[in-house]
Amino acid sequence: MKMNQTTEFILLGFSGIIDHQFSLFPIFLCIYMITVSGNLCIIITYKLSPSLHTPMYFFLANFSLLEIMYVSSTVPKMLSSLLTKCKVISFSGCAVQMYCVLLFGGTECYMLAAMAYDRYNAICHPLMYTQIMREIVCIQHIVGSYVIGAVNALIHTVFTFSLPFCGSNEIDHFFCDVPPVLEISCQDIWVNVLVIFVISGCVIIGSFVLTTLSYIEII
């Protein structure tokens, strides 16, 4: 018998505490607004203050922008789900959300590594700092972080959504993350688990090693 491919998913989210969903909405909304406004203030302050146009604040402003995009890829959908009974997300919408979460999450890891490298040069090579951390070098670090995040996100998203979803379409999460989406696939997922272990391990461990080395040299 031919099984139908799932065309949309249901994000269960906080369905287990349905009686408290309306009370959770203002709490999460306030946290979201504080996060966005706080990071936006950092970006505006950087743009309006020429004295802050240094590599450290350049990285900080970009990290704040990245943080805004990261939380905005999941929280708005979660907030709308708390207010309405419609918790449906389309197949393509779920894929886009997963890609964005992985893109911004992976980029953050290497952005932190770039910021640690900047501090290493500022402290350990103060006389050569302006020469080492030129504007073009800072931009290359930012672009490189996004490229790594984009490749990581593309691999996971393609491998995940190439699977057939012909059974339950209920995702036990408030956004489309890789593990809960894999759980509802009707095919063996050992290849995907291996990909998660290898690729995510390389991304996380790689950024961790680079960051740690910078701070070890500083210490």
VOGU-3710 file (C-alpha; in Angstrom, 3 decimals, decimal comma):
1> mkmnqttefi> 0,000/0,000/0,000  1,367/3,420/-0,948  1,955/5,798/1,962  1,229/9,513/1,609  4,088/11,965/2,119  3,455/14,508/4,892  2,972/18,043/3,537  2,682/19,851/6,858  3,663/19,376/10,488  2,093/20,147/13,841
11> llgfsgiidh> 4,348/21,749/16,452  3,157/20,365/19,770  5,249/22,872/21,714  3,572/23,522/25,067  0,490/21,394/24,369  1,152/19,456/27,572  0,359/22,567/29,635  -2,425/23,930/27,460  -4,160/25,615/30,427  -1,141/27,892/30,941
21> qfslfpiflc> -0,397/28,838/27,345  -2,072/32,255/27,535  -0,143/33,109/30,693  3,135/32,031/29,068  2,602/34,355/26,099  3,361/37,692/27,858  6,393/36,158/29,609  7,995/34,930/26,393  6,961/38,101/24,549  8,723/40,260/27,157
31> iymitvsgnl> 11,857/38,100/27,008  11,841/38,305/23,205  11,361/42,078/23,178  14,121/42,593/25,764  16,485/40,391/23,752  15,772/42,172/20,462  15,781/45,686/21,897  18,966/45,077/23,922  20,874/43,805/20,900  19,411/46,531/18,718
41> ciiityklsp> 20,679/49,149/21,173  24,191/47,703/20,874  24,037/47,921/17,070  22,713/51,503/17,082  25,291/52,593/19,662  28,062/51,143/17,517  26,769/52,863/14,365  26,361/56,278/16,029  29,649/56,298/17,962  32,767/56,687/15,764
51> slhtpmyffl> 34,967/56,036/18,807  33,565/52,480/18,954  34,515/51,661/15,369  37,161/49,163/16,425  37,379/45,417/15,659  36,065/44,436/19,111  32,869/46,463/18,780  32,547/45,545/15,109  32,386/41,883/16,102  30,057/42,677/19,008
61> anfslleimy> 27,616/44,562/16,748  27,598/41,706/14,242  27,087/39,187/17,025  24,108/41,235/18,277  22,600/41,207/14,774  23,143/37,456/14,610  21,430/36,994/17,979  18,382/38,967/16,797  18,069/36,786/13,704  18,576/33,613/15,738
71> vsstvpkmls> 15,752/34,261/18,214  13,520/35,657/15,456  13,730/32,379/13,537  11,839/30,506/16,278  10,145/32,771/18,826  7,521/34,553/16,631  6,098/31,202/15,475  6,099/29,946/19,058  4,254/33,075/20,249  1,583/32,712/17,574
81> slltkckvis> 1,130/29,052/18,550  0,557/30,064/22,178  -2,297/32,392/21,173  -4,033/30,223/18,606  -5,052/26,600/18,277  -3,371/26,451/14,868  0,074/24,971/15,439  0,584/23,890/11,851  3,757/24,645/9,895  4,174/23,736/6,243
91> fsgcavqmyc> 6,795/21,281/5,020  8,797/24,045/3,313  8,288/26,384/6,276  9,691/23,753/8,613  12,721/23,241/6,354  13,385/26,992/6,186  13,068/27,358/9,953  15,468/24,468/10,562  17,965/25,909/8,102  17,849/29,349/9,737
101> vllfggtecy> 18,252/27,968/13,265  21,259/25,864/12,227  22,729/28,684/10,138  22,629/31,280/12,916  23,571/28,771/15,633  26,615/27,486/13,745  27,666/31,008/12,786  27,516/32,093/16,432  30,038/29,402/17,395  32,654/30,687/14,959
111> mlaamaydry> 31,792/34,329/15,591  32,735/33,729/19,231  35,983/32,111/18,052  36,719/35,178/15,903  36,045/37,471/18,870  38,417/35,403/21,021  41,100/35,662/18,306  40,612/39,430/18,230  41,181/39,646/22,009  44,256/37,436/21,679
121> naichplmyt> 45,827/39,851/19,193  44,822/42,909/21,219  46,439/41,541/24,400  49,350/39,478/23,087  50,326/41,632/20,083  49,260/45,184/21,005  51,815/46,937/18,785  50,803/44,919/15,723  47,080/44,802/16,571  45,864/47,420/14,095
131> qimreivciq> 47,941/45,834/11,354  46,743/42,281/12,077  43,048/43,064/12,610  42,490/45,284/9,590  38,949/45,936/8,397  39,207/43,451/5,543  40,444/40,772/7,971  37,478/41,395/10,299  35,067/41,138/7,378  36,720/37,888/6,275
141> hivgsyviga> 36,207/36,442/9,761  32,508/37,396/9,674  31,980/35,995/6,170  33,895/32,824/7,051  31,685/32,281/10,105  28,544/32,592/7,961  29,933/30,246/5,299  30,652/27,542/7,889  27,196/28,024/9,419  25,525/27,933/5,991
151> vnalihtvft> 27,283/24,726/4,900  26,504/23,036/8,222  22,837/24,087/8,013  22,500/23,009/4,377  23,900/19,518/5,028  21,607/18,852/7,995  18,503/20,308/6,330  18,984/18,409/3,062  19,679/15,101/4,824  16,686/15,560/7,154
161> fslpfcgsne> 14,086/16,580/4,584  15,159/14,007/2,023  13,615/11,427/4,360  9,996/10,290/3,888  7,469/11,454/6,513  4,458/9,224/6,050  3,297/8,543/9,601  2,662/10,968/12,423  3,207/14,625/11,558  3,392/15,827/15,178
171> idhffcdvpp> 6,756/17,332/16,163  7,336/17,233/19,908  8,971/20,668/20,043  8,087/24,344/19,602  10,243/24,667/16,461  11,633/22,412/13,726  14,820/21,048/15,263  16,674/18,102/13,721  16,205/15,361/16,396  12,405/15,739/16,876
181> vleiscqdiw> 11,866/15,904/13,108  13,937/12,752/12,574  11,839/10,948/15,180  8,714/11,127/13,004  10,379/9,811/9,855  9,196/6,423/8,633  12,654/5,380/7,457  15,824/4,236/9,208  17,711/7,367/10,319  21,112/5,913/11,227
191> vnvlvifvis> 22,791/7,825/8,378  21,302/11,085/9,624  22,411/10,354/13,180  25,928/9,716/11,882  25,864/12,987/9,932  24,713/14,897/13,032  27,471/13,317/15,104  30,255/13,992/12,583  29,274/17,400/11,163  27,968/18,959/14,379
201> gcviigsfvl> 30,924/17,522/16,256  33,359/19,144/13,836  31,569/22,510/13,984  31,196/22,631/17,769  34,559/21,098/18,676  36,355/23,148/16,014  35,019/26,465/17,308  35,597/25,381/20,910  39,240/24,492/20,221  39,893/27,796/18,418
211> ttlsyieii> 38,285/29,799/21,216  40,093/27,856/23,931  43,488/28,232/22,240  43,046/31,995/22,058  42,251/32,284/25,750  45,048/29,889/26,736  47,503/32,141/24,895  46,016/35,179/26,655  46,356/33,555/30,075
//
